């Protein structure tokens, strides 16, 4: 939860990639989905690192306002992830 998406991908990919290759999934689609999940993890409450950055910059905004503002970005990401997983 405290690791950014690039570090998380670099740590987990050597373990997960042989499993993906053995199950005959397309590695390009898997990479796209993995990056998309990483982006989503950075904006979802309560541990999204981008939320803390926004709170630090916008001092007059409450956390609730920031969480409500994030939903406009999280809902389309969930929809695209659903489409990607269905196409996989």
PyMOL Python script that loads the backbone (N, CA, C, O; Angstrom):
from pymol import cmd

cmd.read_pdbstr("""\
ATOM      1  N   UNK A   1       0.810  -1.184   0.000  1.00  0.00           N
ATOM      2  CA  UNK A   1       0.000   0.000   0.000  1.00  0.00           C
ATOM      3  C   UNK A   1       0.860   1.257   0.000  1.00  0.00           C
ATOM      4  O   UNK A   1       0.380   2.322  -0.386  1.00  0.00           O
ATOM      5  N   UNK A   2       2.109   1.162   0.419  1.00  0.00           N
ATOM      6  CA  UNK A   2       2.979   2.324   0.427  1.00  0.00           C
ATOM      7  C   UNK A   2       3.934   2.342  -0.753  1.00  0.00           C
ATOM      8  O   UNK A   2       4.832   3.183  -0.800  1.00  0.00           O
ATOM      9  N   UNK A   3       3.765   1.445  -1.697  1.00  0.00           N
ATOM     10  CA  UNK A   3       4.679   1.332  -2.829  1.00  0.00           C
ATOM     11  C   UNK A   3       3.992   1.894  -4.068  1.00  0.00           C
ATOM     12  O   UNK A   3       2.819   1.616  -4.316  1.00  0.00           O
ATOM     13  N   UNK A   4       4.726   2.685  -4.840  1.00  0.00           N
ATOM     14  CA  UNK A   4       4.149   3.209  -6.067  1.00  0.00           C
ATOM     15  C   UNK A   4       4.027   2.102  -7.111  1.00  0.00           C
ATOM     16  O   UNK A   4       4.576   1.013  -6.943  1.00  0.00           O
ATOM     17  N   UNK A   5       3.311   2.389  -8.178  1.00  0.00           N
ATOM     18  CA  UNK A   5       2.961   1.339  -9.135  1.00  0.00           C
ATOM     19  C   UNK A   5       4.170   0.789  -9.892  1.00  0.00           C
ATOM     20  O   UNK A   5       4.217  -0.408 -10.176  1.00  0.00           O
ATOM     21  N   UNK A   6       5.137   1.626 -10.221  1.00  0.00           N
ATOM     22  CA  UNK A   6       6.307   1.145 -10.966  1.00  0.00           C
ATOM     23  C   UNK A   6       7.111   0.162 -10.120  1.00  0.00           C
ATOM     24  O   UNK A   6       7.531  -0.884 -10.616  1.00  0.00           O
ATOM     25  N   UNK A   7       7.326   0.488  -8.856  1.00  0.00           N
ATOM     26  CA  UNK A   7       8.068  -0.417  -7.976  1.00  0.00           C
ATOM     27  C   UNK A   7       7.309  -1.722  -7.765  1.00  0.00           C
ATOM     28  O   UNK A   7       7.904  -2.798  -7.724  1.00  0.00           O
ATOM     29  N   UNK A   8       6.008  -1.616  -7.633  1.00  0.00           N
ATOM     30  CA  UNK A   8       5.194  -2.814  -7.444  1.00  0.00           C
ATOM     31  C   UNK A   8       5.265  -3.726  -8.668  1.00  0.00           C
ATOM     32  O   UNK A   8       5.370  -4.946  -8.535  1.00  0.00           O
ATOM     33  N   UNK A   9       5.208  -3.137  -9.847  1.00  0.00           N
ATOM     34  CA  UNK A   9       5.305  -3.932 -11.076  1.00  0.00           C
ATOM     35  C   UNK A   9       6.676  -4.593 -11.178  1.00  0.00           C
ATOM     36  O   UNK A   9       6.774  -5.770 -11.526  1.00  0.00           O
ATOM     37  N   UNK A  10       7.724  -3.848 -10.879  1.00  0.00           N
ATOM     38  CA  UNK A  10       9.071  -4.409 -10.971  1.00  0.00           C
ATOM     39  C   UNK A  10       9.308  -5.530  -9.963  1.00  0.00           C
ATOM     40  O   UNK A  10      10.088  -6.443 -10.233  1.00  0.00           O
ATOM     41  N   UNK A  11       8.653  -5.475  -8.812  1.00  0.00           N
ATOM     42  CA  UNK A  11       8.840  -6.532  -7.811  1.00  0.00           C
ATOM     43  C   UNK A  11       8.005  -7.771  -8.107  1.00  0.00           C
ATOM     44  O   UNK A  11       8.454  -8.886  -7.845  1.00  0.00           O
ATOM     45  N   UNK A  12       6.810  -7.604  -8.642  1.00  0.00           N
ATOM     46  CA  UNK A  12       5.925  -8.754  -8.820  1.00  0.00           C
ATOM     47  C   UNK A  12       6.013  -9.395 -10.200  1.00  0.00           C
ATOM     48  O   UNK A  12       5.667 -10.567 -10.352  1.00  0.00           O
ATOM     49  N   UNK A  13       6.461  -8.665 -11.194  1.00  0.00           N
ATOM     50  CA  UNK A  13       6.475  -9.202 -12.550  1.00  0.00           C
ATOM     51  C   UNK A  13       7.352 -10.443 -12.727  1.00  0.00           C
ATOM     52  O   UNK A  13       6.928 -11.358 -13.433  1.00  0.00           O
ATOM     53  N   UNK A  14       8.554 -10.536 -12.130  1.00  0.00           N
ATOM     54  CA  UNK A  14       9.336 -11.760 -12.307  1.00  0.00           C
ATOM     55  C   UNK A  14       8.664 -13.001 -11.733  1.00  0.00           C
ATOM     56  O   UNK A  14       8.946 -14.113 -12.177  1.00  0.00           O
ATOM     57  N   UNK A  15       7.791 -12.831 -10.766  1.00  0.00           N
ATOM     58  CA  UNK A  15       7.092 -13.974 -10.182  1.00  0.00           C
ATOM     59  C   UNK A  15       5.838 -14.321 -10.981  1.00  0.00           C
ATOM     60  O   UNK A  15       5.533 -15.495 -11.195  1.00  0.00           O
ATOM     61  N   UNK A  16       5.121 -13.297 -11.417  1.00  0.00           N
ATOM     62  CA  UNK A  16       3.825 -13.511 -12.063  1.00  0.00           C
ATOM     63  C   UNK A  16       3.953 -13.830 -13.553  1.00  0.00           C
ATOM     64  O   UNK A  16       3.140 -14.581 -14.091  1.00  0.00           O
ATOM     65  N   UNK A  17       4.955 -13.275 -14.222  1.00  0.00           N
ATOM     66  CA  UNK A  17       5.037 -13.441 -15.673  1.00  0.00           C
ATOM     67  C   UNK A  17       5.161 -14.893 -16.136  1.00  0.00           C
ATOM     68  O   UNK A  17       4.517 -15.244 -17.124  1.00  0.00           O
ATOM     69  N   UNK A  18       5.943 -15.756 -15.490  1.00  0.00           N
ATOM     70  CA  UNK A  18       5.957 -17.158 -15.944  1.00  0.00           C
ATOM     71  C   UNK A  18       4.587 -17.839 -15.824  1.00  0.00           C
ATOM     72  O   UNK A  18       4.246 -18.699 -16.637  1.00  0.00           O
ATOM     73  N   UNK A  19       3.819 -17.462 -14.829  1.00  0.00           N
ATOM     74  CA  UNK A  19       2.470 -18.019 -14.684  1.00  0.00           C
ATOM     75  C   UNK A  19       1.591 -17.544 -15.830  1.00  0.00           C
ATOM     76  O   UNK A  19       0.824 -18.329 -16.388  1.00  0.00           O
ATOM     77  N   UNK A  20       1.691 -16.274 -16.184  1.00  0.00           N
ATOM     78  CA  UNK A  20       0.905 -15.720 -17.291  1.00  0.00           C
ATOM     79  C   UNK A  20       1.313 -16.376 -18.602  1.00  0.00           C
ATOM     80  O   UNK A  20       0.455 -16.713 -19.418  1.00  0.00           O
ATOM     81  N   UNK A  21       2.603 -16.558 -18.812  1.00  0.00           N
ATOM     82  CA  UNK A  21       3.079 -17.183 -20.053  1.00  0.00           C
ATOM     83  C   UNK A  21       2.640 -18.641 -20.132  1.00  0.00           C
ATOM     84  O   UNK A  21       2.306 -19.125 -21.213  1.00  0.00           O
ATOM     85  N   UNK A  22       2.636 -19.344 -19.005  1.00  0.00           N
ATOM     86  CA  UNK A  22       2.223 -20.748 -19.005  1.00  0.00           C
ATOM     87  C   UNK A  22       0.726 -20.900 -19.233  1.00  0.00           C
ATOM     88  O   UNK A  22       0.282 -21.924 -19.752  1.00  0.00           O
ATOM     89  N   UNK A  23      -0.056 -19.898 -18.854  1.00  0.00           N
ATOM     90  CA  UNK A  23      -1.510 -19.997 -19.045  1.00  0.00           C
ATOM     91  C   UNK A  23      -1.949 -19.463 -20.402  1.00  0.00           C
ATOM     92  O   UNK A  23      -3.144 -19.368 -20.682  1.00  0.00           O
ATOM     93  N   UNK A  24      -0.981 -19.115 -21.242  1.00  0.00           N
ATOM     94  CA  UNK A  24      -1.208 -18.678 -22.619  1.00  0.00           C
ATOM     95  C   UNK A  24      -2.027 -17.397 -22.734  1.00  0.00           C
ATOM     96  O   UNK A  24      -2.762 -17.212 -23.704  1.00  0.00           O
ATOM     97  N   UNK A  25      -1.903 -16.522 -21.754  1.00  0.00           N
ATOM     98  CA  UNK A  25      -2.511 -15.203 -21.857  1.00  0.00           C
ATOM     99  C   UNK A  25      -1.554 -14.279 -22.604  1.00  0.00           C
ATOM    100  O   UNK A  25      -0.337 -14.462 -22.564  1.00  0.00           O
ATOM    101  N   UNK A  26      -2.110 -13.302 -23.274  1.00  0.00           N
ATOM    102  CA  UNK A  26      -1.292 -12.358 -24.028  1.00  0.00           C
ATOM    103  C   UNK A  26      -0.538 -11.452 -23.053  1.00  0.00           C
ATOM    104  O   UNK A  26      -1.167 -10.765 -22.248  1.00  0.00           O
ATOM    105  N   UNK A  27       0.785 -11.437 -23.108  1.00  0.00           N
ATOM    106  CA  UNK A  27       1.542 -10.621 -22.144  1.00  0.00           C
ATOM    107  C   UNK A  27       1.329  -9.118 -22.319  1.00  0.00           C
ATOM    108  O   UNK A  27       1.447  -8.363 -21.353  1.00  0.00           O
ATOM    109  N   UNK A  28       1.019  -8.676 -23.534  1.00  0.00           N
ATOM    110  CA  UNK A  28       0.766  -7.249 -23.752  1.00  0.00           C
ATOM    111  C   UNK A  28      -0.506  -6.820 -23.035  1.00  0.00           C
ATOM    112  O   UNK A  28      -0.517  -5.801 -22.345  1.00  0.00           O
ATOM    113  N   UNK A  29      -1.585  -7.598 -23.195  1.00  0.00           N
ATOM    114  CA  UNK A  29      -2.833  -7.278 -22.505  1.00  0.00           C
ATOM    115  C   UNK A  29      -2.658  -7.359 -21.001  1.00  0.00           C
ATOM    116  O   UNK A  29      -3.208  -6.539 -20.266  1.00  0.00           O
ATOM    117  N   UNK A  30      -1.905  -8.330 -20.542  1.00  0.00           N
ATOM    118  CA  UNK A  30      -1.660  -8.434 -19.115  1.00  0.00           C
ATOM    119  C   UNK A  30      -0.914  -7.207 -18.602  1.00  0.00           C
ATOM    120  O   UNK A  30      -1.223  -6.703 -17.523  1.00  0.00           O
ATOM    121  N   UNK A  31       0.061  -6.725 -19.362  1.00  0.00           N
ATOM    122  CA  UNK A  31       0.798  -5.524 -18.964  1.00  0.00           C
ATOM    123  C   UNK A  31      -0.090  -4.293 -18.917  1.00  0.00           C
ATOM    124  O   UNK A  31       0.025  -3.473 -18.007  1.00  0.00           O
ATOM    125  N   UNK A  32      -0.978  -4.163 -19.897  1.00  0.00           N
ATOM    126  CA  UNK A  32      -1.898  -3.026 -19.914  1.00  0.00           C
ATOM    127  C   UNK A  32      -2.819  -3.073 -18.694  1.00  0.00           C
ATOM    128  O   UNK A  32      -3.048  -2.053 -18.043  1.00  0.00           O
ATOM    129  N   UNK A  33      -3.339  -4.245 -18.394  1.00  0.00           N
ATOM    130  CA  UNK A  33      -4.238  -4.386 -17.246  1.00  0.00           C
ATOM    131  C   UNK A  33      -3.492  -4.150 -15.940  1.00  0.00           C
ATOM    132  O   UNK A  33      -4.042  -3.554 -15.014  1.00  0.00           O
ATOM    133  N   UNK A  34      -2.268  -4.603 -15.855  1.00  0.00           N
ATOM    134  CA  UNK A  34      -1.487  -4.415 -14.634  1.00  0.00           C
ATOM    135  C   UNK A  34      -1.183  -2.933 -14.394  1.00  0.00           C
ATOM    136  O   UNK A  34      -1.258  -2.463 -13.259  1.00  0.00           O
ATOM    137  N   UNK A  35      -0.844  -2.204 -15.444  1.00  0.00           N
ATOM    138  CA  UNK A  35      -0.590  -0.769 -15.313  1.00  0.00           C
ATOM    139  C   UNK A  35      -1.872  -0.030 -14.948  1.00  0.00           C
ATOM    140  O   UNK A  35      -1.849   0.900 -14.142  1.00  0.00           O
ATOM    141  N   UNK A  36      -2.981  -0.442 -15.535  1.00  0.00           N
ATOM    142  CA  UNK A  36      -4.274   0.178 -15.222  1.00  0.00           C
ATOM    143  C   UNK A  36      -4.644  -0.031 -13.759  1.00  0.00           C
ATOM    144  O   UNK A  36      -5.129   0.894 -13.108  1.00  0.00           O
ATOM    145  N   UNK A  37      -4.421  -1.234 -13.234  1.00  0.00           N
ATOM    146  CA  UNK A  37      -4.673  -1.483 -11.815  1.00  0.00           C
ATOM    147  C   UNK A  37      -3.748  -0.642 -10.941  1.00  0.00           C
ATOM    148  O   UNK A  37      -4.163  -0.172  -9.881  1.00  0.00           O
ATOM    149  N   UNK A  38      -2.510  -0.447 -11.365  1.00  0.00           N
ATOM    150  CA  UNK A  38      -1.589   0.402 -10.616  1.00  0.00           C
ATOM    151  C   UNK A  38      -2.055   1.846 -10.565  1.00  0.00           C
ATOM    152  O   UNK A  38      -1.979   2.494  -9.522  1.00  0.00           O
ATOM    153  N   UNK A  39      -2.542   2.351 -11.700  1.00  0.00           N
ATOM    154  CA  UNK A  39      -3.079   3.709 -11.731  1.00  0.00           C
ATOM    155  C   UNK A  39      -4.291   3.844 -10.832  1.00  0.00           C
ATOM    156  O   UNK A  39      -4.447   4.844 -10.132  1.00  0.00           O
ATOM    157  N   UNK A  40      -5.139   2.845 -10.853  1.00  0.00           N
ATOM    158  CA  UNK A  40      -6.343   2.881 -10.029  1.00  0.00           C
ATOM    159  C   UNK A  40      -5.995   2.846  -8.548  1.00  0.00           C
ATOM    160  O   UNK A  40      -6.660   3.493  -7.739  1.00  0.00           O
ATOM    161  N   UNK A  41      -4.970   2.105  -8.193  1.00  0.00           N
ATOM    162  CA  UNK A  41      -4.546   2.046  -6.801  1.00  0.00           C
ATOM    163  C   UNK A  41      -3.987   3.364  -6.290  1.00  0.00           C
ATOM    164  O   UNK A  41      -4.023   3.630  -5.089  1.00  0.00           O
ATOM    165  N   UNK A  42      -3.471   4.190  -7.192  1.00  0.00           N
ATOM    166  CA  UNK A  42      -2.926   5.474  -6.775  1.00  0.00           C
ATOM    167  C   UNK A  42      -4.000   6.516  -6.498  1.00  0.00           C
ATOM    168  O   UNK A  42      -3.726   7.510  -5.825  1.00  0.00           O
ATOM    169  N   UNK A  43      -5.218   6.314  -7.002  1.00  0.00           N
ATOM    170  CA  UNK A  43      -6.255   7.328  -6.799  1.00  0.00           C
ATOM    171  C   UNK A  43      -7.393   6.880  -5.898  1.00  0.00           C
ATOM    172  O   UNK A  43      -8.260   7.691  -5.570  1.00  0.00           O
ATOM    173  N   UNK A  44      -7.422   5.616  -5.486  1.00  0.00           N
ATOM    174  CA  UNK A  44      -8.535   5.155  -4.661  1.00  0.00           C
ATOM    175  C   UNK A  44      -8.285   5.406  -3.179  1.00  0.00           C
ATOM    176  O   UNK A  44      -7.183   5.173  -2.683  1.00  0.00           O
ATOM    177  N   UNK A  45      -9.305   5.879  -2.477  1.00  0.00           N
ATOM    178  CA  UNK A  45      -9.171   6.070  -1.028  1.00  0.00           C
ATOM    179  C   UNK A  45      -9.118   4.740  -0.320  1.00  0.00           C
ATOM    180  O   UNK A  45      -9.575   3.758  -0.903  1.00  0.00           O
ATOM    181  N   UNK A  46      -8.620   4.626   0.840  1.00  0.00           N
ATOM    182  CA  UNK A  46      -8.024   5.654   1.691  1.00  0.00           C
ATOM    183  C   UNK A  46      -6.512   5.748   1.574  1.00  0.00           C
ATOM    184  O   UNK A  46      -5.916   6.625   2.198  1.00  0.00           O
ATOM    185  N   UNK A  47      -5.868   4.882   0.803  1.00  0.00           N
ATOM    186  CA  UNK A  47      -4.406   4.872   0.785  1.00  0.00           C
ATOM    187  C   UNK A  47      -3.799   5.337  -0.534  1.00  0.00           C
ATOM    188  O   UNK A  47      -2.598   5.166  -0.741  1.00  0.00           O
ATOM    189  N   UNK A  48      -4.585   5.914  -1.424  1.00  0.00           N
ATOM    190  CA  UNK A  48      -4.043   6.396  -2.687  1.00  0.00           C
ATOM    191  C   UNK A  48      -3.079   7.554  -2.476  1.00  0.00           C
ATOM    192  O   UNK A  48      -3.437   8.569  -1.878  1.00  0.00           O
ATOM    193  N   UNK A  49      -1.865   7.399  -2.965  1.00  0.00           N
ATOM    194  CA  UNK A  49      -0.846   8.429  -2.728  1.00  0.00           C
ATOM    195  C   UNK A  49      -1.212   9.755  -3.386  1.00  0.00           C
ATOM    196  O   UNK A  49      -0.879  10.818  -2.862  1.00  0.00           O
ATOM    197  N   UNK A  50      -1.890   9.702  -4.521  1.00  0.00           N
ATOM    198  CA  UNK A  50      -2.271  10.940  -5.191  1.00  0.00           C
ATOM    199  C   UNK A  50      -3.267  11.744  -4.368  1.00  0.00           C
ATOM    200  O   UNK A  50      -3.303  12.970  -4.476  1.00  0.00           O
ATOM    201  N   UNK A  51      -4.071  11.085  -3.552  1.00  0.00           N
ATOM    202  CA  UNK A  51      -5.017  11.800  -2.698  1.00  0.00           C
ATOM    203  C   UNK A  51      -4.296  12.646  -1.665  1.00  0.00           C
ATOM    204  O   UNK A  51      -4.723  13.760  -1.363  1.00  0.00           O
ATOM    205  N   UNK A  52      -3.213  12.126  -1.125  1.00  0.00           N
ATOM    206  CA  UNK A  52      -2.444  12.888  -0.144  1.00  0.00           C
ATOM    207  C   UNK A  52      -1.752  14.085  -0.800  1.00  0.00           C
ATOM    208  O   UNK A  52      -1.608  15.138  -0.178  1.00  0.00           O
ATOM    209  N   UNK A  53      -1.334  13.928  -2.033  1.00  0.00           N
ATOM    210  CA  UNK A  53      -0.723  15.042  -2.756  1.00  0.00           C
ATOM    211  C   UNK A  53      -1.760  16.131  -3.001  1.00  0.00           C
ATOM    212  O   UNK A  53      -1.478  17.316  -2.824  1.00  0.00           O
ATOM    213  N   UNK A  54      -2.959  15.724  -3.411  1.00  0.00           N
ATOM    214  CA  UNK A  54      -4.023  16.699  -3.652  1.00  0.00           C
ATOM    215  C   UNK A  54      -4.387  17.416  -2.359  1.00  0.00           C
ATOM    216  O   UNK A  54      -4.588  18.631  -2.364  1.00  0.00           O
ATOM    217  N   UNK A  55      -4.474  16.689  -1.261  1.00  0.00           N
ATOM    218  CA  UNK A  55      -4.810  17.300   0.022  1.00  0.00           C
ATOM    219  C   UNK A  55      -3.742  18.301   0.445  1.00  0.00           C
ATOM    220  O   UNK A  55      -4.062  19.340   1.022  1.00  0.00           O
ATOM    221  N   UNK A  56      -2.501  18.004   0.171  1.00  0.00           N
ATOM    222  CA  UNK A  56      -1.414  18.908   0.549  1.00  0.00           C
ATOM    223  C   UNK A  56      -1.425  20.173  -0.306  1.00  0.00           C
ATOM    224  O   UNK A  56      -1.099  21.252   0.188  1.00  0.00           O
ATOM    225  N   UNK A  57      -1.792  20.055  -1.570  1.00  0.00           N
ATOM    226  CA  UNK A  57      -1.806  21.211  -2.463  1.00  0.00           C
ATOM    227  C   UNK A  57      -3.062  22.057  -2.228  1.00  0.00           C
ATOM    228  O   UNK A  57      -2.982  23.283  -2.142  1.00  0.00           O
ATOM    229  N   UNK A  58      -4.214  21.401  -2.127  1.00  0.00           N
ATOM    230  CA  UNK A  58      -5.493  22.096  -1.930  1.00  0.00           C
ATOM    231  C   UNK A  58      -5.820  22.107  -0.437  1.00  0.00           C
ATOM    232  O   UNK A  58      -6.598  21.279   0.035  1.00  0.00           O
ATOM    233  N   UNK A  59      -5.239  23.022   0.287  1.00  0.00           N
ATOM    234  CA  UNK A  59      -5.386  23.050   1.740  1.00  0.00           C
ATOM    235  C   UNK A  59      -6.813  23.359   2.193  1.00  0.00           C
ATOM    236  O   UNK A  59      -7.222  22.947   3.278  1.00  0.00           O
ATOM    237  N   UNK A  60      -7.569  24.079   1.368  1.00  0.00           N
ATOM    238  CA  UNK A  60      -8.924  24.446   1.770  1.00  0.00           C
ATOM    239  C   UNK A  60      -9.963  23.365   1.473  1.00  0.00           C
ATOM    240  O   UNK A  60     -11.135  23.548   1.802  1.00  0.00           O
ATOM    241  N   UNK A  61      -9.580  22.271   0.878  1.00  0.00           N
ATOM    242  CA  UNK A  61     -10.508  21.177   0.557  1.00  0.00           C
ATOM    243  C   UNK A  61     -10.468  20.114   1.653  1.00  0.00           C
ATOM    244  O   UNK A  61      -9.420  19.831   2.232  1.00  0.00           O
ATOM    245  N   UNK A  62     -11.640  19.536   1.920  1.00  0.00           N
ATOM    246  CA  UNK A  62     -11.687  18.440   2.895  1.00  0.00           C
ATOM    247  C   UNK A  62     -11.398  17.117   2.186  1.00  0.00           C
ATOM    248  O   UNK A  62     -11.446  17.026   0.959  1.00  0.00           O
ATOM    249  N   UNK A  63     -11.102  16.110   2.980  1.00  0.00           N
ATOM    250  CA  UNK A  63     -10.844  14.793   2.385  1.00  0.00           C
ATOM    251  C   UNK A  63     -12.092  14.252   1.706  1.00  0.00           C
ATOM    252  O   UNK A  63     -11.993  13.594   0.670  1.00  0.00           O
ATOM    253  N   UNK A  64     -13.247  14.514   2.262  1.00  0.00           N
ATOM    254  CA  UNK A  64     -14.494  14.068   1.645  1.00  0.00           C
ATOM    255  C   UNK A  64     -14.697  14.658   0.268  1.00  0.00           C
ATOM    256  O   UNK A  64     -15.140  13.970  -0.651  1.00  0.00           O
ATOM    257  N   UNK A  65     -14.369  15.950   0.120  1.00  0.00           N
ATOM    258  CA  UNK A  65     -14.473  16.583  -1.198  1.00  0.00           C
ATOM    259  C   UNK A  65     -13.497  15.961  -2.190  1.00  0.00           C
ATOM    260  O   UNK A  65     -13.818  15.778  -3.365  1.00  0.00           O
ATOM    261  N   UNK A  66     -12.319  15.645  -1.707  1.00  0.00           N
ATOM    262  CA  UNK A  66     -11.315  15.024  -2.579  1.00  0.00           C
ATOM    263  C   UNK A  66     -11.763  13.622  -2.981  1.00  0.00           C
ATOM    264  O   UNK A  66     -11.604  13.232  -4.137  1.00  0.00           O
ATOM    265  N   UNK A  67     -12.323  12.857  -2.036  1.00  0.00           N
ATOM    266  CA  UNK A  67     -12.816  11.514  -2.349  1.00  0.00           C
ATOM    267  C   UNK A  67     -13.948  11.566  -3.359  1.00  0.00           C
ATOM    268  O   UNK A  67     -14.021  10.730  -4.260  1.00  0.00           O
ATOM    269  N   UNK A  68     -14.835  12.548  -3.211  1.00  0.00           N
ATOM    270  CA  UNK A  68     -15.935  12.692  -4.183  1.00  0.00           C
ATOM    271  C   UNK A  68     -15.403  13.067  -5.556  1.00  0.00           C
ATOM    272  O   UNK A  68     -15.925  12.607  -6.572  1.00  0.00           O
ATOM    273  N   UNK A  69     -14.367  13.899  -5.595  1.00  0.00           N
ATOM    274  CA  UNK A  69     -13.783  14.290  -6.875  1.00  0.00           C
ATOM    275  C   UNK A  69     -13.069  13.151  -7.578  1.00  0.00           C
ATOM    276  O   UNK A  69     -12.999  13.122  -8.806  1.00  0.00           O
ATOM    277  N   UNK A  70     -12.544  12.222  -6.813  1.00  0.00           N
ATOM    278  CA  UNK A  70     -11.827  11.088  -7.387  1.00  0.00           C
ATOM    279  C   UNK A  70     -12.775  10.117  -8.079  1.00  0.00           C
ATOM    280  O   UNK A  70     -12.369   9.427  -9.014  1.00  0.00           O
ATOM    281  N   UNK A  71     -14.022  10.049  -7.642  1.00  0.00           N
ATOM    282  CA  UNK A  71     -14.961   9.098  -8.247  1.00  0.00           C
ATOM    283  C   UNK A  71     -15.158   9.368  -9.735  1.00  0.00           C
ATOM    284  O   UNK A  71     -15.444   8.444 -10.496  1.00  0.00           O
ATOM    285  N   UNK A  72     -15.009  10.616 -10.157  1.00  0.00           N
ATOM    286  CA  UNK A  72     -15.145  10.931 -11.577  1.00  0.00           C
ATOM    287  C   UNK A  72     -14.025  10.308 -12.406  1.00  0.00           C
ATOM    288  O   UNK A  72     -14.153  10.168 -13.622  1.00  0.00           O
ATOM    289  N   UNK A  73     -12.950   9.941 -11.760  1.00  0.00           N
ATOM    290  CA  UNK A  73     -11.852   9.275 -12.458  1.00  0.00           C
ATOM    291  C   UNK A  73     -11.847   7.770 -12.219  1.00  0.00           C
ATOM    292  O   UNK A  73     -11.404   7.009 -13.079  1.00  0.00           O
ATOM    293  N   UNK A  74     -12.335   7.335 -11.063  1.00  0.00           N
ATOM    294  CA  UNK A  74     -12.297   5.915 -10.722  1.00  0.00           C
ATOM    295  C   UNK A  74     -13.350   5.116 -11.474  1.00  0.00           C
ATOM    296  O   UNK A  74     -13.085   3.990 -11.895  1.00  0.00           O
ATOM    297  N   UNK A  75     -14.532   5.677 -11.648  1.00  0.00           N
ATOM    298  CA  UNK A  75     -15.618   4.943 -12.319  1.00  0.00           C
ATOM    299  C   UNK A  75     -15.262   4.617 -13.773  1.00  0.00           C
ATOM    300  O   UNK A  75     -15.440   3.470 -14.184  1.00  0.00           O
ATOM    301  N   UNK A  76     -14.767   5.576 -14.571  1.00  0.00           N
ATOM    302  CA  UNK A  76     -14.352   5.191 -15.932  1.00  0.00           C
ATOM    303  C   UNK A  76     -13.199   4.191 -15.954  1.00  0.00           C
ATOM    304  O   UNK A  76     -13.131   3.347 -16.848  1.00  0.00           O
ATOM    305  N   UNK A  77     -12.289   4.279 -14.974  1.00  0.00           N
ATOM    306  CA  UNK A  77     -11.204   3.298 -14.912  1.00  0.00           C
ATOM    307  C   UNK A  77     -11.740   1.901 -14.647  1.00  0.00           C
ATOM    308  O   UNK A  77     -11.266   0.936 -15.247  1.00  0.00           O
ATOM    309  N   UNK A  78     -12.727   1.774 -13.753  1.00  0.00           N
ATOM    310  CA  UNK A  78     -13.347   0.473 -13.511  1.00  0.00           C
ATOM    311  C   UNK A  78     -14.035  -0.052 -14.770  1.00  0.00           C
ATOM    312  O   UNK A  78     -13.972  -1.244 -15.072  1.00  0.00           O
ATOM    313  N   UNK A  79     -14.691   0.848 -15.499  1.00  0.00           N
ATOM    314  CA  UNK A  79     -15.364   0.426 -16.737  1.00  0.00           C
ATOM    315  C   UNK A  79     -14.360  -0.054 -17.782  1.00  0.00           C
ATOM    316  O   UNK A  79     -14.581  -1.083 -18.422  1.00  0.00           O
ATOM    317  N   UNK A  80     -13.258   0.678 -17.964  1.00  0.00           N
ATOM    318  CA  UNK A  80     -12.263   0.238 -18.945  1.00  0.00           C
ATOM    319  C   UNK A  80     -11.587  -1.053 -18.512  1.00  0.00           C
ATOM    320  O   UNK A  80     -11.285  -1.903 -19.350  1.00  0.00           O
ATOM    321  N   UNK A  81     -11.347  -1.210 -17.219  1.00  0.00           N
ATOM    322  CA  UNK A  81     -10.768  -2.472 -16.749  1.00  0.00           C
ATOM    323  C   UNK A  81     -11.707  -3.635 -16.992  1.00  0.00           C
ATOM    324  O   UNK A  81     -11.265  -4.723 -17.362  1.00  0.00           O
ATOM    325  N   UNK A  82     -12.985  -3.423 -16.792  1.00  0.00           N
ATOM    326  CA  UNK A  82     -13.965  -4.483 -17.066  1.00  0.00           C
ATOM    327  C   UNK A  82     -13.944  -4.868 -18.540  1.00  0.00           C
ATOM    328  O   UNK A  82     -13.979  -6.052 -18.876  1.00  0.00           O
ATOM    329  N   UNK A  83     -13.886  -3.886 -19.407  1.00  0.00           N
ATOM    330  CA  UNK A  83     -13.837  -4.162 -20.847  1.00  0.00           C
ATOM    331  C   UNK A  83     -12.543  -4.897 -21.202  1.00  0.00           C
ATOM    332  O   UNK A  83     -12.568  -5.858 -21.971  1.00  0.00           O
ATOM    333  N   UNK A  84     -11.425  -4.454 -20.650  1.00  0.00           N
ATOM    334  CA  UNK A  84     -10.144  -5.117 -20.929  1.00  0.00           C
ATOM    335  C   UNK A  84     -10.147  -6.561 -20.465  1.00  0.00           C
ATOM    336  O   UNK A  84      -9.665  -7.443 -21.176  1.00  0.00           O
ATOM    337  N   UNK A  85     -10.677  -6.806 -19.296  1.00  0.00           N
ATOM    338  CA  UNK A  85     -10.689  -8.174 -18.772  1.00  0.00           C
ATOM    339  C   UNK A  85     -11.621  -9.050 -19.599  1.00  0.00           C
ATOM    340  O   UNK A  85     -11.320 -10.221 -19.828  1.00  0.00           O
ATOM    341  N   UNK A  86     -12.737  -8.506 -20.048  1.00  0.00           N
ATOM    342  CA  UNK A  86     -13.641  -9.281 -20.911  1.00  0.00           C
ATOM    343  C   UNK A  86     -13.002  -9.581 -22.263  1.00  0.00           C
ATOM    344  O   UNK A  86     -13.257 -10.635 -22.845  1.00  0.00           O
ATOM    345  N   UNK A  87     -12.182  -8.678 -22.763  1.00  0.00           N
ATOM    346  CA  UNK A  87     -11.497  -8.923 -24.040  1.00  0.00           C
ATOM    347  C   UNK A  87     -10.313  -9.858 -23.904  1.00  0.00           C
ATOM    348  O   UNK A  87      -9.871 -10.449 -24.890  1.00  0.00           O
ATOM    349  N   UNK A  88      -9.791 -10.000 -22.687  1.00  0.00           N
ATOM    350  CA  UNK A  88      -8.651 -10.868 -22.473  1.00  0.00           C
ATOM    351  C   UNK A  88      -9.087 -12.305 -22.629  1.00  0.00           C
ATOM    352  O   UNK A  88      -8.272 -13.216 -22.488  1.00  0.00           O
TER     353      UNK A  88
END
""", "prot")
cmd.dss("prot")
cmd.show_as("cartoon", "prot")
cmd.util.cbc("prot")
cmd.orient("prot")
